């Protein structure tokens, strides 16, 4: 019997290789965190497209793994003590992969905690605030006449970019010389503000020189180039 047989999601998105990590995702700023980390670590995995445009994430199969109905989620057949484990929430997935491999995280306790702080900075601040800004600036600009929501999230986006810019002063990566889960969690959201929301000029992204230089370094990594397109977006019908 397959170790994945106890996971109902594996009946809907059937694995080709039951022995490798199964990733269920869509190429959003949160979704690509997992694929970029898996590519960076060189771990074998299969990526299954959860088409959020068709509400695949709300199906019983997906909810059986993540009751919150958000991508990404994964199953590792070789989890702690060799037992399979399912994990959701992109930050938790990044922490799990870092601890599983002993990579993408400082090995000393103080450095590890510092890295986790910056990971949580993304999870609690950058992701939610940038996402809300994109919602009001790009997606419902023609529906909301009150400028307050857009201005509020625009100002918070600028503030968070300033915090990140300060952190990157004199550093190649968020943790200095070591590329970590903090970088992987954060740079897709900065890219999204610039390229998908097309709001880089509005938030003054170019004035945050440390951020823009760091973003380019992140984007140039082979794992980023590949991981940002995994799983591929569905073809237009």
Buried (B, 14 or more C-beta within 10 A) or exposed (E): EEBBEEBEBBEBBEBEEBEBBBBBBBBBBBBBBBBBBBBBBEBEBBBBBBEBEEEBBEBEBBBBBBEEBBBBBBBBBBBEEEEBBBBBBBBBBBBBBBBBBEBBBBEEEEBBEBBBEBBEBBBEBBBBBBBBBBBBBBEEEEEBEEEEBBEBBBEBBBEBBBBBBEBBEEEBBBBBEBBBBBBBBBBBBBBBBBEBBEBBEBBEBEEBEBBBEBBEBBBEBEBBEBBBEBBEEEEEE
